[in-house]
Amino acid sequence: MKRVDDWITELYHKEHITDNVLDLYGHKVDNIHNVVDSFVYENIKLNNKELSIFLGSNNITKEIVCDIIKNYGLNYTECVYNPSLIKIST
């Protein structure tokens, strides 16, 4: 049986996928910093105003992502309906 957050994530992917979304599910923790840093940097260069990152369930991933966002001086919020999703305002 699917968990509610899996169902919501799946629904979000089907309905709202854009170029401004990074899904970290399946990425190794060792690669997270480079992947997220490149994603944020490229989207800033493209002047994209809102970004979304799906974190997965790993707290280490969340810490890495939040540190990178803070280093860029950006604001972020965790989605109420899916705590593994972070929305970033550039």
ChimeraX commands (.cxc) that place a marker at each C-alpha (Angstrom):
marker #1 position 0.00,0.00,0.00 radius 0.5
marker #1 position 1.30,3.45,-0.92 radius 0.5
marker #1 position 2.05,5.97,1.77 radius 0.5
marker #1 position 0.23,9.29,1.46 radius 0.5
marker #1 position 3.45,11.25,0.83 radius 0.5
marker #1 position 4.42,8.82,-1.97 radius 0.5
marker #1 position 1.04,9.38,-3.59 radius 0.5
marker #1 position 1.33,13.18,-3.28 radius 0.5
marker #1 position 4.87,13.15,-4.68 radius 0.5
marker #1 position 3.74,11.00,-7.60 radius 0.5
marker #1 position 0.80,13.32,-8.26 radius 0.5
marker #1 position 3.04,16.38,-8.08 radius 0.5
marker #1 position 5.45,14.83,-10.56 radius 0.5
marker #1 position 2.67,14.07,-13.03 radius 0.5
marker #1 position 1.01,17.46,-12.80 radius 0.5
marker #1 position 3.75,20.01,-12.10 radius 0.5
marker #1 position 7.08,18.89,-13.57 radius 0.5
marker #1 position 9.03,21.77,-15.10 radius 0.5
marker #1 position 12.65,22.60,-15.86 radius 0.5
marker #1 position 12.79,24.29,-12.45 radius 0.5
marker #1 position 12.40,21.00,-10.57 radius 0.5
marker #1 position 15.22,18.79,-9.30 radius 0.5
marker #1 position 14.41,15.32,-8.02 radius 0.5
marker #1 position 17.15,13.94,-5.76 radius 0.5
marker #1 position 15.51,10.54,-5.24 radius 0.5
marker #1 position 18.12,7.92,-6.10 radius 0.5
marker #1 position 21.11,10.28,-6.05 radius 0.5
marker #1 position 24.01,9.24,-3.86 radius 0.5
marker #1 position 24.75,11.53,-0.92 radius 0.5
marker #1 position 28.29,12.01,-2.24 radius 0.5
marker #1 position 26.91,13.65,-5.41 radius 0.5
marker #1 position 24.19,15.80,-3.84 radius 0.5
marker #1 position 26.31,18.92,-3.31 radius 0.5
marker #1 position 27.50,19.12,-6.92 radius 0.5
marker #1 position 24.08,18.31,-8.39 radius 0.5
marker #1 position 22.23,20.87,-6.27 radius 0.5
marker #1 position 24.87,23.57,-6.64 radius 0.5
marker #1 position 24.82,23.22,-10.44 radius 0.5
marker #1 position 21.01,23.20,-10.50 radius 0.5
marker #1 position 20.70,26.37,-8.41 radius 0.5
marker #1 position 23.52,28.15,-10.24 radius 0.5
marker #1 position 22.12,27.39,-13.71 radius 0.5
marker #1 position 18.61,28.47,-12.72 radius 0.5
marker #1 position 19.92,31.73,-11.27 radius 0.5
marker #1 position 21.74,32.37,-14.57 radius 0.5
marker #1 position 18.48,31.69,-16.43 radius 0.5
marker #1 position 16.70,34.14,-14.09 radius 0.5
marker #1 position 14.18,31.51,-12.97 radius 0.5
marker #1 position 12.31,32.87,-9.96 radius 0.5
marker #1 position 10.99,29.67,-8.36 radius 0.5
marker #1 position 12.71,26.32,-8.00 radius 0.5
marker #1 position 11.65,23.07,-6.41 radius 0.5
marker #1 position 13.79,20.26,-5.06 radius 0.5
marker #1 position 12.50,16.83,-4.04 radius 0.5
marker #1 position 14.81,15.70,-1.24 radius 0.5
marker #1 position 13.92,12.13,-0.52 radius 0.5
marker #1 position 13.82,10.93,3.06 radius 0.5
marker #1 position 17.47,11.40,4.00 radius 0.5
marker #1 position 18.11,14.14,6.60 radius 0.5
marker #1 position 21.70,14.50,5.44 radius 0.5
marker #1 position 20.44,15.40,1.96 radius 0.5
marker #1 position 18.17,18.03,3.48 radius 0.5
marker #1 position 21.07,19.58,5.43 radius 0.5
marker #1 position 23.26,19.73,2.31 radius 0.5
marker #1 position 20.51,21.28,0.19 radius 0.5
marker #1 position 19.57,23.87,2.82 radius 0.5
marker #1 position 23.23,24.87,3.30 radius 0.5
marker #1 position 23.66,25.41,-0.45 radius 0.5
marker #1 position 20.48,27.48,-0.65 radius 0.5
marker #1 position 21.64,29.62,2.30 radius 0.5
marker #1 position 25.08,30.07,0.72 radius 0.5
marker #1 position 23.37,31.58,-2.34 radius 0.5
marker #1 position 21.41,33.91,-0.05 radius 0.5
marker #1 position 18.09,32.46,-1.20 radius 0.5
marker #1 position 14.89,31.81,0.74 radius 0.5
marker #1 position 13.18,28.45,0.87 radius 0.5
marker #1 position 10.11,26.85,2.37 radius 0.5
marker #1 position 9.15,23.26,3.02 radius 0.5
marker #1 position 5.84,22.27,1.49 radius 0.5
marker #1 position 3.15,21.49,4.02 radius 0.5
marker #1 position 1.71,18.61,2.00 radius 0.5
marker #1 position 5.14,17.05,1.30 radius 0.5
marker #1 position 8.00,17.79,3.73 radius 0.5
marker #1 position 10.49,16.26,1.30 radius 0.5
marker #1 position 9.79,19.07,-1.16 radius 0.5
marker #1 position 11.56,22.42,-0.82 radius 0.5
marker #1 position 10.47,25.50,-2.75 radius 0.5
marker #1 position 13.16,28.12,-3.41 radius 0.5
marker #1 position 12.67,31.77,-4.30 radius 0.5
marker #1 position 15.53,33.36,-6.24 radius 0.5
marker link #1:1,2 radius 0.2
marker link #1:2,3 radius 0.2
marker link #1:3,4 radius 0.2
marker link #1:4,5 radius 0.2
marker link #1:5,6 radius 0.2
marker link #1:6,7 radius 0.2
marker link #1:7,8 radius 0.2
marker link #1:8,9 radius 0.2
marker link #1:9,10 radius 0.2
marker link #1:10,11 radius 0.2
marker link #1:11,12 radius 0.2
marker link #1:12,13 radius 0.2
marker link #1:13,14 radius 0.2
marker link #1:14,15 radius 0.2
marker link #1:15,16 radius 0.2
marker link #1:16,17 radius 0.2
marker link #1:17,18 radius 0.2
marker link #1:18,19 radius 0.2
marker link #1:19,20 radius 0.2
marker link #1:20,21 radius 0.2
marker link #1:21,22 radius 0.2
marker link #1:22,23 radius 0.2
marker link #1:23,24 radius 0.2
marker link #1:24,25 radius 0.2
marker link #1:25,26 radius 0.2
marker link #1:26,27 radius 0.2
marker link #1:27,28 radius 0.2
marker link #1:28,29 radius 0.2
marker link #1:29,30 radius 0.2
marker link #1:30,31 radius 0.2
marker link #1:31,32 radius 0.2
marker link #1:32,33 radius 0.2
marker link #1:33,34 radius 0.2
marker link #1:34,35 radius 0.2
marker link #1:35,36 radius 0.2
marker link #1:36,37 radius 0.2
marker link #1:37,38 radius 0.2
marker link #1:38,39 radius 0.2
marker link #1:39,40 radius 0.2
marker link #1:40,41 radius 0.2
marker link #1:41,42 radius 0.2
marker link #1:42,43 radius 0.2
marker link #1:43,44 radius 0.2
marker link #1:44,45 radius 0.2
marker link #1:45,46 radius 0.2
marker link #1:46,47 radius 0.2
marker link #1:47,48 radius 0.2
marker link #1:48,49 radius 0.2
marker link #1:49,50 radius 0.2
marker link #1:50,51 radius 0.2
marker link #1:51,52 radius 0.2
marker link #1:52,53 radius 0.2
marker link #1:53,54 radius 0.2
marker link #1:54,55 radius 0.2
marker link #1:55,56 radius 0.2
marker link #1:56,57 radius 0.2
marker link #1:57,58 radius 0.2
marker link #1:58,59 radius 0.2
marker link #1:59,60 radius 0.2
marker link #1:60,61 radius 0.2
marker link #1:61,62 radius 0.2
marker link #1:62,63 radius 0.2
marker link #1:63,64 radius 0.2
marker link #1:64,65 radius 0.2
marker link #1:65,66 radius 0.2
marker link #1:66,67 radius 0.2
marker link #1:67,68 radius 0.2
marker link #1:68,69 radius 0.2
marker link #1:69,70 radius 0.2
marker link #1:70,71 radius 0.2
marker link #1:71,72 radius 0.2
marker link #1:72,73 radius 0.2
marker link #1:73,74 radius 0.2
marker link #1:74,75 radius 0.2
marker link #1:75,76 radius 0.2
marker link #1:76,77 radius 0.2
marker link #1:77,78 radius 0.2
marker link #1:78,79 radius 0.2
marker link #1:79,80 radius 0.2
marker link #1:80,81 radius 0.2
marker link #1:81,82 radius 0.2
marker link #1:82,83 radius 0.2
marker link #1:83,84 radius 0.2
marker link #1:84,85 radius 0.2
marker link #1:85,86 radius 0.2
marker link #1:86,87 radius 0.2
marker link #1:87,88 radius 0.2
marker link #1:88,89 radius 0.2
marker link #1:89,90 radius 0.2
view
